[in-house]
Amino acid sequence: MRALVSPQCTYADVLNTCVNSISCATLTQRINAITTQLNNAAQDFDTKAVTADLFQIQPFFGADTDNVVGQVTKKELKGLYTYHLVPAKKPARQYYDQIMMQAPLRICPFCGFGQVTTLDHYLPKAKFPLLSILPKNLVPSCADCNKGKSAGIATSKNEQCLHPYFDQGHFINDQWLFAEVIHSSPATISYFVQAPGHWNASDQARVNSHFDDFKLANRFSIQAGDEISNLRGELDIDFQISQQAGVEQALRKKYAGASLQHTNSWKTAMYQALAASAWYCSGGFK
Ligand SMILES: [Zn+2]
């Protein structure tokens, strides 16, 4: 997981620009009539996000044609995103692009390796239509993370995956992602979560939820498999020069480099495990 700086655009900017681009006068009127409720929902999101209580926001279980608030349907609220924020020719697209740019190098903050191609609704718009264009509910994401998570919604604090704008500090700085070397040929890497014992129980549960929701065990292993096949030739040279100690040193350097950048990346955990594996360093890499 990578932390992101929250989007700079305000909800008022995004909402006004989207509403101003609606061509149907009665829809504009009906949406303007629920501005207070929209702002209240946004404020409630902000308050609950800070204490990781977003799961307390009540989902809307009605159909697309049902009114969510006042005379505005779920379909119309979702449409603010689909027809007024996303399309390239709409004026609010500037905010969509701004939010996409929150992810440095366009790397997905949820998995830490995928390429950002979309905005993920942290609380999905199908169940939280009042939050469909709230900037802090929109997180740049890769397609796999976006698809992977859309299935369910958290019903308790523990089930909430990490939110890159709000869950920072110890989630980023303390190591909770680890790996193990599997003695296969070629070697493979198996990932697991082990949150620091001094964390509170819900934070410990949440990193596990994050790891499971985005199916990171399997996705990280695939990334590691590719890296391991590239390593073989390089480590062969280290081994010829200074045997097991040379391989171990080369891997320690890579671990140090990766860990300086990101404590909880698949790469950091992988190099940490490889450097510590006598089996791998003494020839398992071949
Ligand atoms: Zn991702």
Residues whose N, C-alpha, C, O or C-beta is under 5 A from the ligand:
A	BS01	ZN	C108 F110 C111 G112 G114 C142 C145
